[in-house]
């Protein structure tokens, strides 16, 4: 069994912050509201009495527990000082630059010397695991161990908590409105910033926490090895395997363009003589016969006819006369 190490998460009671809700490790789910303040001392006596009666009516209307938290911390003017510095650099007038610089130094010295505090007022509405149906009534007896939030489906817990806490939130908002105070529910990002500043008061000064949706891993996460939580991670982990280099890809030679296809030779269509051409051919043959020549054979319709050799004509050969006999 490897030695275990202690992490920051083991000292925190917070299990998760999601869906504008705060989930604790024991299963308690809370909704946090921020409430505006008023200067009670500047009100008239009749107005003060009306405020006290309205606040008494708010407390008497509650049938569920609430927690009122007053958070005081040093006023953070880092963003305001950066704005003044930007305005000073963008101003072209030397006189205005000097005035902005003196004002920026005055505000900075005032915050550090006077220790100006910023007060916020919060109201927490909790929902116990028993109200959410996570544990049975018998588990509250001595010696019974209640199951942790890890054994429950988170989406089921959030759905039940929203159905249980939203009516209480609306009721409190209406009661605060009667007093003249505006209230609203904190978002997930605001709850994260609130607890980060509480646990890191010095490191959080001048820091801007990014949106929780931009994180790819939890803000606070225990070290895990295998199936055990908080297991010690070896100091010299095995190096990651180096991938083998890939062989270079040789480009293929371009293929030559295909030769265009030659059209197939076509045979000329046979000439078929018409009625006028047949009459002309007969007249031509008669004329040739009159001249003593061989008749011309017409071309048959099926194709070209083989040429016919002309008939040979007999040429008369002259026989020489016998020489006369000499006289004796």
MOFEN-V566953 format. One record per backbone hydrogen bond with DSSP energy under -1.0 kcal/mol. CO is the residue of the C=O (numbers start at 1). NH is the residue of the N-H. If there is no record, write none. Layout:
CO|NH, CO|NH
//
This chain:
3|232, 8|11, 13|25, 16|23, 18|21, 21|18, 22|30, 23|15, 23|16, 24|27, 25|149, 28|24, 29|127, 30|22, 31|125, 32|186, 33|123, 34|184, 38|40, 40|43, 44|48, 45|49, 46|50, 47|51, 48|52, 49|53, 50|54, 51|55, 52|56, 53|57, 54|58, 55|59, 56|60, 57|61, 59|62, 67|124, 69|122, 71|120, 73|118, 77|81, 78|82, 79|83, 80|84, 81|85, 82|86, 83|87, 84|88, 85|89, 86|90, 87|91, 93|97, 94|98, 95|99, 96|100, 97|101, 98|102, 99|103, 100|104, 101|105, 102|106, 103|107, 104|108, 105|109, 106|110, 107|111, 108|112, 109|113, 110|114, 116|75, 118|73, 120|71, 121|35, 122|69, 123|33, 124|67, 125|31, 127|29, 128|132, 129|134, 136|139, 137|140, 138|141, 141|144, 148|151, 149|152, 153|157, 154|158, 155|159, 156|160, 157|161, 158|162, 159|163, 160|164, 161|165, 162|166, 165|169, 166|170, 167|171, 168|172, 169|173, 170|174, 171|175, 172|176, 173|177, 174|178, 176|180, 176|181, 182|36, 184|34, 187|191, 188|192, 189|193, 190|194, 191|195, 192|196, 193|197, 194|198, 195|199, 196|200, 200|204, 204|207, 211|214, 212|215, 225|228, 228|225, 230|5, 274|278, 275|279, 276|280, 277|281, 278|282, 279|283, 280|284, 281|285, 282|286, 283|287, 284|288, 285|289, 286|290, 287|291, 288|293, 289|292, 300|303
//
